[in-house]
Amino acid sequence: MAPIRFPYPNVTYTYDAPAAFGALFATDLGQAIWDFLRRPDVVRSLIVAARLGQAPVSAISDELLAEFGSANAALPPKDQLAEGLRRRFPAGRPVTADRLKQFIGSLVKAVLATHGFVIRSKNAAARDPEGLFSTSARYEAG
């Protein structure tokens, strides 16, 4: 296994938004999530999880909730994320919690593809300690 070098200098991330996420990606909310997922500490967590055969989204769920989630502990984690994002980005069409999680998964795929990872399996159990994601893609080095 090749060593992981951090942070990633001279890495350019691209996201060719599928039609289902194009409008969301173009919003301030979409760009904030994209910026978050390209942070060196987040990229490192995604890559380490992928190399270990774990669900990459589970490796960042706590950071996602800390960055974007609401403080309403009475809500389940996915609703904390959706509520926090709606409060931070009130303009535009409301987005469901499940749609946000799908969008995040699509962005994670783009980040990992930049580092040579490909999907090994879809809809695997996420084993997310925060309970934000129940399923996730698993990746392997391409």
Backbone as a printed PyTorch tensor [residue, N CA C, xyz], in Angstrom:
tensor([[[  0.8430,  -1.1690,   0.0000],
         [  0.0000,   0.0000,   0.0000],
         [  0.8920,   1.2380,   0.0000]],

        [[  0.6250,   2.1430,  -0.9190],
         [  1.4200,   3.3680,  -1.0270],
         [  1.1240,   4.2840,   0.1600]],

        [[  2.1220,   5.0420,   0.6030],
         [  1.8850,   5.9650,   1.7190],
         [  0.9100,   7.0600,   1.3050]],

        [[  0.1930,   7.5680,   2.2640],
         [ -0.7350,   8.6720,   2.0180],
         [ -0.0010,   9.9610,   2.3410]],

        [[ -0.0270,  10.8970,   1.4300],
         [  0.6300,  12.1930,   1.6480],
         [ -0.4410,  13.2470,   1.9310]],

        [[ -0.2710,  14.0060,   3.0080],
         [ -1.2300,  15.0330,   3.3910],
         [ -0.5000,  16.3420,   3.5950]],

        [[ -1.1230,  17.4750,   3.3910],
         [ -2.3200,  17.6270,   2.5840],
         [ -1.9940,  17.4030,   1.1170]],

        [[ -2.9690,  17.5360,   0.2800],
         [ -2.8050,  17.2120,  -1.1360],
         [ -2.5250,  18.4710,  -1.9420]],

        [[ -1.2520,  18.8090,  -2.1420],
         [ -0.9560,  20.0020,  -2.9330],
         [ -1.2470,  19.7270,  -4.4120]],

        [[ -1.6380,  20.7530,  -5.0760],
         [ -1.8570,  20.6960,  -6.5230],
         [ -2.9290,  19.6930,  -6.9440]],

        [[ -3.8930,  19.4310,  -6.0860],
         [ -5.0020,  18.5470,  -6.4480],
         [ -6.1820,  19.4140,  -6.8450]],

        [[ -6.7310,  19.1230,  -7.9970],
         [ -7.9190,  19.8330,  -8.4670],
         [ -9.0810,  18.8480,  -8.4700]],

        [[-10.1030,  19.1890,  -7.7340],
         [-11.2850,  18.3400,  -7.6600],
         [-12.3240,  18.8570,  -8.6430]],

        [[-12.9290,  17.9380,  -9.3620],
         [-14.0110,  18.3150, -10.2640],
         [-15.2350,  17.4710,  -9.9490]],

        [[-16.3680,  18.0760, -10.1560],
         [-17.6310,  17.3720,  -9.9500],
         [-18.5030,  17.6300, -11.1650]],

        [[-18.7050,  16.5950, -11.9440],
         [-19.6190,  16.6760, -13.0730],
         [-20.9820,  16.2600, -12.5460]],

        [[-21.7250,  17.2460, -12.1150],
         [-22.9940,  16.9760, -11.4420],
         [-23.9600,  16.2270, -12.3390]],

        [[-24.4390,  15.0760, -11.8670],
         [-25.4970,  14.4040, -12.6230],
         [-26.7400,  15.2910, -12.6180]],

        [[-27.6210,  15.0780, -13.5680],
         [-28.8210,  15.9090, -13.6910],
         [-29.5910,  16.0000, -12.3750]],

        [[-29.6080,  14.9200, -11.6310],
         [-30.3610,  14.8940, -10.3680],
         [-29.8220,  15.8740,  -9.3370]],

        [[-28.5400,  16.2240,  -9.4370],
         [-27.9360,  17.0930,  -8.4270],
         [-27.4150,  18.4170,  -8.9790]],

        [[-27.5740,  18.6690, -10.2460],
         [-27.0340,  19.8900, -10.8490],
         [-27.5410,  21.1620, -10.2020]],

        [[-28.8470,  21.2430,  -9.9960],
         [-29.4250,  22.4500,  -9.4030],
         [-28.9640,  22.6250,  -7.9580]],

        [[-28.9050,  21.5410,  -7.2080],
         [-28.4640,  21.6130,  -5.8100],
         [-26.9900,  22.0040,  -5.7290]],

        [[-26.1720,  21.4610,  -6.5990],
         [-24.7450,  21.7760,  -6.5930],
         [-24.5090,  23.2620,  -6.8600]],

        [[-25.3630,  23.8800,  -7.6650],
         [-25.1960,  25.2860,  -8.0390],
         [-25.6030,  26.2560,  -6.9290]],

        [[-26.2130,  25.7570,  -5.8630],
         [-26.6560,  26.6370,  -4.7740],
         [-25.5230,  26.9090,  -3.7860]],

        [[-25.7370,  27.9070,  -2.9350],
         [-24.7700,  28.1830,  -1.8680],
         [-24.6250,  26.9740,  -0.9470]],

        [[-25.7350,  26.2990,  -0.6720],
         [-25.7090,  25.1040,   0.1570],
         [-24.8310,  24.0350,  -0.4890]],

        [[-25.0490,  23.7780,  -1.7650],
         [-24.2580,  22.7790,  -2.4850],
         [-22.7780,  23.1130,  -2.4810]],

        [[-22.4630,  24.3740,  -2.6770],
         [-21.0620,  24.7910,  -2.6980],
         [-20.4200,  24.7020,  -1.3140]],

        [[-21.1960,  24.9760,  -0.2690],
         [-20.6540,  24.8610,   1.0890],
         [-20.3090,  23.4100,   1.4190]],

        [[-21.1760,  22.4950,   1.0190],
         [-20.8930,  21.0760,   1.2610],
         [-19.6900,  20.6380,   0.4310]],

        [[-19.6160,  21.0750,  -0.8230],
         [-18.4770,  20.7510,  -1.6990],
         [-17.1850,  21.2900,  -1.0950]],

        [[-17.1940,  22.5220,  -0.6030],
         [-15.9980,  23.0960,   0.0350],
         [-15.5920,  22.2760,   1.2620]],

        [[-16.5680,  21.8890,   2.0670],
         [-16.2940,  21.0870,   3.2520],
         [-15.6260,  19.7650,   2.8730]],

        [[-16.1600,  19.0940,   1.8610],
         [-15.6360,  17.7750,   1.4820],
         [-14.2460,  17.8400,   0.8510]],

        [[-13.8090,  19.0070,   0.4470],
         [-12.4640,  19.1510,  -0.1330],
         [-11.4320,  19.6350,   0.8810]],

        [[-11.8440,  19.8460,   2.1160],
         [-10.8750,  20.2320,   3.1430],
         [ -9.8810,  19.0940,   3.3450]],

        [[ -8.5980,  19.3980,   3.5180],
         [ -7.5930,  18.3320,   3.6720],
         [ -7.8970,  17.3310,   4.7790]],

        [[ -8.4110,  17.7810,   5.9260],
         [ -8.7160,  16.8460,   7.0090],
         [ -9.8670,  15.9180,   6.6400]],

        [[-10.8340,  16.4280,   5.9020],
         [-11.9670,  15.6060,   5.4810],
         [-11.5210,  14.6240,   4.4010]],

        [[-10.7310,  15.0980,   3.4500],
         [-10.2100,  14.2170,   2.3940],
         [ -9.4030,  13.0850,   3.0210]],

        [[ -8.5950,  13.4130,   3.9900],
         [ -7.7930,  12.3950,   4.6750],
         [ -8.7020,  11.3350,   5.3050]],

        [[ -9.7470,  11.7620,   5.9860],
         [-10.6800,  10.8150,   6.6070],
         [-11.3540,   9.9340,   5.5650]],

        [[-11.7530,  10.5250,   4.4400],
         [-12.3990,   9.7530,   3.3740],
         [-11.4580,   8.6960,   2.8100]],

        [[-10.2250,   9.0840,   2.5570],
         [ -9.2540,   8.1630,   1.9600],
         [ -8.8850,   7.0420,   2.9290]],

        [[ -8.6590,   7.3820,   4.1780],
         [ -8.3100,   6.3530,   5.1590],
         [ -9.4440,   5.3360,   5.2770]],

        [[-10.6850,   5.8110,   5.3630],
         [-11.8220,   4.9010,   5.4550],
         [-11.9190,   4.0240,   4.2140]],

        [[-11.7320,   4.6090,   3.0350],
         [-11.8010,   3.8350,   1.7940],
         [-10.7080,   2.7720,   1.7610]],

        [[ -9.5200,   3.1250,   2.1700],
         [ -8.4190,   2.1550,   2.1800],
         [ -8.6490,   1.0180,   3.1700]],

        [[ -9.3680,   1.3080,   4.2300],
         [ -9.6580,   0.2850,   5.2420],
         [-10.9050,  -0.5290,   4.8980]],

        [[-11.5260,  -0.2060,   3.7680],
         [-12.7300,  -0.9280,   3.3640],
         [-13.9770,  -0.5120,   4.1220]],

        [[-13.9100,   0.6470,   4.7710],
         [-15.0400,   1.1560,   5.5420],
         [-15.8380,   2.1570,   4.7110]],

        [[-16.9810,   2.5330,   5.2180],
         [-17.8310,   3.5170,   4.5460],
         [-17.2400,   4.9150,   4.7400]],

        [[-16.7950,   5.5610,   3.6670],
         [-16.1990,   6.8900,   3.8180],
         [-17.1260,   7.9170,   4.4700]],

        [[-18.4260,   7.8640,   4.1500],
         [-19.3320,   8.8570,   4.7420],
         [-19.4220,   8.7090,   6.2560]],

        [[-19.2640,   7.5050,   6.7560],
         [-19.2980,   7.2940,   8.2020],
         [-18.1060,   7.9420,   8.8840]],

        [[-17.0050,   8.0360,   8.1720],
         [-15.7940,   8.6290,   8.7330],
         [-15.9160,  10.1360,   8.9090]],

        [[-16.8760,  10.7530,   8.2350],
         [-17.0110,  12.2120,   8.3220],
         [-18.3520,  12.6540,   8.8890]],

        [[-19.1970,  11.7260,   9.3050],
         [-20.5330,  12.1120,   9.7640],
         [-20.4860,  13.0350,  10.9790]],

        [[-19.5580,  12.7840,  11.8950],
         [-19.4660,  13.6630,  13.0640],
         [-19.0500,  15.0720,  12.6740]],

        [[-18.1290,  15.1830,  11.7120],
         [-17.7090,  16.5100,  11.2550],
         [-18.8150,  17.2160,  10.4830]],

        [[-19.5710,  16.4530,   9.6880],
         [-20.7180,  17.0310,   8.9770],
         [-21.7290,  17.6110,   9.9580]],

        [[-22.0530,  16.8450,  10.9890],
         [-23.0150,  17.3260,  11.9760],
         [-22.4740,  18.5250,  12.7490]],

        [[-21.1920,  18.5050,  13.0830],
         [-20.5980,  19.6330,  13.8070],
         [-20.5880,  20.8950,  12.9440]],

        [[-20.3120,  20.7350,  11.6670],
         [-20.2170,  21.8810,  10.7540],
         [-21.5840,  22.4180,  10.3400]],

        [[-22.5190,  21.5150,  10.0540],
         [-23.7770,  21.9390,   9.4440],
         [-25.0340,  21.6100,  10.2410]],

        [[-24.9590,  20.7170,  11.2050],
         [-26.1550,  20.2570,  11.8980],
         [-26.7170,  21.2660,  12.8800]],

        [[-27.9840,  21.0670,  13.2170],
         [-28.6130,  21.9140,  14.2330],
         [-28.2560,  21.3610,  15.6120]],

        [[-28.4870,  22.1680,  16.6080],
         [-28.2000,  21.7400,  17.9790],
         [-29.3960,  21.0370,  18.6150]],

        [[-30.4120,  20.7700,  17.8310],
         [-31.6320,  20.1500,  18.3460],
         [-31.4170,  18.6490,  18.5290]],

        [[-31.0010,  18.2550,  19.7180],
         [-30.6790,  16.8520,  19.9970],
         [-31.9150,  15.9590,  20.0070]],

        [[-33.0970,  16.5490,  20.0040],
         [-34.3220,  15.7540,  19.9710],
         [-34.5620,  15.1520,  18.5860]],

        [[-33.8980,  15.7010,  17.5830],
         [-34.0590,  15.2050,  16.2190],
         [-33.0790,  14.0760,  15.9290]],

        [[-33.4630,  13.1450,  15.0330],
         [-32.4910,  12.1460,  14.5800],
         [-31.3760,  12.8600,  13.7960]],

        [[-30.1920,  12.2600,  13.7060],
         [-29.0560,  12.9240,  13.0570],
         [-29.3400,  13.4520,  11.6410]],

        [[-30.0320,  12.6720,  10.8160],
         [-30.2770,  13.1500,   9.4490],
         [-31.1410,  14.4030,   9.4570]],

        [[-32.0780,  14.5070,  10.4040],
         [-32.9100,  15.6980,  10.4950],
         [-32.1570,  16.8660,  11.1180]],

        [[-31.2020,  16.5660,  12.0140],
         [-30.3390,  17.6270,  12.5410],
         [-29.5550,  18.2690,  11.3960]],

        [[-29.0310,  17.4140,  10.4990],
         [-28.2740,  17.9280,   9.3580],
         [-29.1710,  18.7650,   8.4540]],

        [[-30.3280,  18.2410,   8.1020],
         [-31.2380,  18.9650,   7.2080],
         [-31.6890,  20.2880,   7.8280]],

        [[-32.0390,  20.2660,   9.1140],
         [-32.4910,  21.4920,   9.7800],
         [-31.3640,  22.5250,   9.8570]],

        [[-30.1720,  22.0710,  10.2050],
         [-29.0390,  22.9960,  10.2790],
         [-28.7410,  23.6380,   8.9370]],

        [[-28.8040,  22.8450,   7.8810],
         [-28.5440,  23.3870,   6.5440],
         [-29.6580,  24.3330,   6.1110]],

        [[-30.9070,  24.0150,   6.4240],
         [-32.0240,  24.9150,   6.0710],
         [-31.8940,  26.2480,   6.7900]],

        [[-31.4650,  26.2140,   8.0450],
         [-31.2990,  27.4740,   8.7910],
         [-30.1340,  28.2980,   8.2450]],

        [[-29.0720,  27.6190,   7.8750],
         [-27.8860,  28.3210,   7.3710],
         [-28.0910,  28.8260,   5.9520]],

        [[-28.8840,  28.1120,   5.1680],
         [-29.1360,  28.4610,   3.7660],
         [-30.6460,  28.4730,   3.5280]],

        [[-31.3360,  29.5090,   4.0360],
         [-32.7990,  29.5090,   3.9650],
         [-33.3700,  29.7430,   2.5660]],

        [[-32.6090,  30.3400,   1.6930],
         [-33.1130,  30.6340,   0.3500],
         [-33.1530,  29.3590,  -0.4850]],

        [[-34.0610,  29.3390,  -1.4210],
         [-34.1140,  28.2100,  -2.3390],
         [-35.1260,  27.1630,  -1.9300]],

        [[-35.2080,  26.1600,  -2.7500],
         [-36.1610,  25.0760,  -2.5640],
         [-35.7010,  24.1690,  -1.4100]],

        [[-36.5930,  23.7840,  -0.5150],
         [-36.2080,  22.8820,   0.5730],
         [-35.7110,  21.5340,   0.0260]],

        [[-34.7420,  20.9750,   0.7090],
         [-34.1630,  19.7010,   0.3110],
         [-34.3760,  18.7180,   1.4620]],

        [[-34.8320,  17.5150,   1.1430],
         [-35.0590,  16.5240,   2.1930],
         [-33.7340,  15.9930,   2.7240]],

        [[-33.7880,  15.4400,   3.9230],
         [-32.5890,  14.8730,   4.5440],
         [-32.0190,  13.7450,   3.6860]],

        [[-32.8800,  12.8870,   3.1620],
         [-32.3920,  11.7750,   2.3440],
         [-31.7420,  12.2720,   1.0630]],

        [[-32.3040,  13.3150,   0.4620],
         [-31.7220,  13.8780,  -0.7550],
         [-30.3450,  14.4790,  -0.4580]],

        [[-30.2200,  15.1500,   0.6780],
         [-28.9210,  15.7110,   1.0750],
         [-27.8730,  14.6110,   1.2280]],

        [[-28.2770,  13.5110,   1.8470],
         [-27.3230,  12.4120,   2.0460],
         [-26.9140,  11.8060,   0.7080]],

        [[-27.8400,  11.6890,  -0.2240],
         [-27.4970,  11.1840,  -1.5590],
         [-26.5340,  12.1410,  -2.2600]],

        [[-26.7960,  13.4250,  -2.1170],
         [-25.9290,  14.4420,  -2.7170],
         [-24.5220,  14.3680,  -2.1250]],

        [[-24.4350,  14.2320,  -0.8130],
         [-23.1300,  14.1160,  -0.1560],
         [-22.3980,  12.8780,  -0.6650]],

        [[-23.1040,  11.7710,  -0.7920],
         [-22.4850,  10.5560,  -1.3290],
         [-21.9580,  10.7520,  -2.7380]],

        [[-22.6820,  11.4840,  -3.5570],
         [-22.2410,  11.7610,  -4.9230],
         [-20.9680,  12.6230,  -4.9290]],

        [[-20.9100,  13.5970,  -4.0310],
         [-19.7150,  14.4410,  -3.9240],
         [-18.5240,  13.6530,  -3.3920]],

        [[-18.7650,  12.7810,  -2.4220],
         [-17.6940,  11.9310,  -1.8780],
         [-17.1160,  11.0620,  -2.9940]],

        [[-17.9670,  10.5320,  -3.8330],
         [-17.5140,   9.7190,  -4.9660],
         [-16.5560,  10.5190,  -5.8480]],

        [[-16.8750,  11.7870,  -6.1090],
         [-16.0070,  12.6330,  -6.9420],
         [-14.6640,  12.8950,  -6.2640]],

        [[-14.6850,  13.1590,  -4.9700],
         [-13.4360,  13.4100,  -4.2370],
         [-12.5540,  12.1640,  -4.2760]],

        [[-13.1330,  11.0140,  -3.9870],
         [-12.3410,   9.7800,  -3.9630],
         [-11.8660,   9.3860,  -5.3630]],

        [[-12.6630,   9.6490,  -6.3860],
         [-12.2430,   9.3490,  -7.7580],
         [-10.9910,  10.1430,  -8.1270]],

        [[-10.8970,  11.3580,  -7.6250],
         [ -9.7090,  12.1820,  -7.8780],
         [ -8.4540,  11.5080,  -7.3420]],

        [[ -8.6130,  10.7180,  -6.2900],
         [ -7.4800,  10.0280,  -5.6760],
         [ -7.3850,   8.5640,  -6.1150]],

        [[ -8.0750,   8.2350,  -7.2020],
         [ -7.9250,   6.9140,  -7.8050],
         [ -8.8110,   5.8170,  -7.2600]],

        [[ -9.8210,   6.1550,  -6.4860],
         [-10.7140,   5.1460,  -5.9300],
         [-11.9200,   4.9300,  -6.8330]],

        [[-12.3820,   3.7010,  -6.8710],
         [-13.5800,   3.3440,  -7.6200],
         [-14.5310,   2.6090,  -6.6700]],

        [[-15.8020,   2.6310,  -7.0140],
         [-16.7880,   1.9540,  -6.1730],
         [-16.6070,   0.4460,  -6.2730]],

        [[-16.5160,  -0.1890,  -5.1230],
         [-16.4400,  -1.6390,  -5.0340],
         [-17.8300,  -2.2290,  -4.8400]],

        [[-18.6390,  -1.5870,  -4.0100],
         [-20.0120,  -2.0440,  -3.7910],
         [-20.8720,  -0.8550,  -3.3890]],

        [[-22.1680,  -0.9830,  -3.6670],
         [-23.1270,   0.0630,  -3.3080],
         [-24.0730,  -0.4790,  -2.2470]],

        [[-24.6740,   0.4260,  -1.5290],
         [-25.6950,   0.0850,  -0.5270],
         [-25.2040,  -0.8850,   0.5440]],

        [[-23.9470,  -0.7630,   0.9110],
         [-23.4130,  -1.5660,   2.0090],
         [-23.7860,  -0.8950,   3.3310]],

        [[-23.8560,  -1.6670,   4.3860],
         [-24.1490,  -1.0970,   5.7010],
         [-23.0620,  -0.0920,   6.0630]],

        [[-23.4780,   1.0910,   6.4500],
         [-22.5110,   2.1590,   6.7340],
         [-21.8340,   1.9800,   8.0900]],

        [[-22.5130,   1.3880,   9.0480],
         [-21.9800,   1.2530,  10.4120],
         [-21.5060,   2.6170,  10.9450]],

        [[-22.3690,   3.5970,  10.7530],
         [-22.0760,   4.9710,  11.1310],
         [-22.3410,   5.1810,  12.6150]],

        [[-21.3100,   5.5010,  13.3960],
         [-21.5190,   5.6800,  14.8320],
         [-22.4600,   6.8420,  15.1600]],

        [[-22.5390,   7.8210,  14.2960],
         [-23.4250,   8.9610,  14.5300],
         [-24.8640,   8.6540,  14.1280]],

        [[-25.0670,   7.6210,  13.3090],
         [-26.4060,   7.2780,  12.8540],
         [-26.9140,   8.1480,  11.7230]],

        [[-26.0390,   8.9090,  11.0980],
         [-26.4510,   9.7890,  10.0060],
         [-26.6840,   9.0040,   8.7190]],

        [[-25.7860,   8.0820,   8.4240],
         [-25.8760,   7.2810,   7.2000],
         [-26.1320,   5.8220,   7.5640]],

        [[-27.1030,   5.2070,   6.9040],
         [-27.3630,   3.7870,   7.1570],
         [-26.7190,   2.9100,   6.0880]],

        [[-26.5990,   3.4280,   4.8710],
         [-25.9150,   2.6950,   3.7970],
         [-24.8970,   3.6100,   3.1310]],

        [[-23.9590,   2.9740,   2.4570],
         [-22.8870,   3.7240,   1.8040],
         [-22.2620,   2.8710,   0.7220]],

        [[-21.6370,   3.5340,  -0.2130],
         [-20.7880,   2.8250,  -1.1640],
         [-19.4790,   2.4850,  -0.4620]],

        [[-18.8580,   1.4150,  -0.8880],
         [-17.5140,   1.0630,  -0.4320],
         [-16.5950,   1.2230,  -1.6270]],

        [[-15.3640,   1.5970,  -1.3800],
         [-14.4220,   1.9110,  -2.4430],
         [-13.1800,   1.0510,  -2.3650]],

        [[-12.4750,   0.9900,  -3.4830],
         [-11.1690,   0.3470,  -3.5400],
         [-10.2860,   1.1630,  -4.4630]],

        [[ -8.9840,   1.0310,  -4.2860],
         [ -8.0570,   1.7430,  -5.1620],
         [ -8.2090,   1.2060,  -6.5680]],

        [[ -8.2940,   2.1160,  -7.5320],
         [ -8.5160,   1.7280,  -8.9280],
         [ -7.2700,   1.3880,  -9.6680]]])
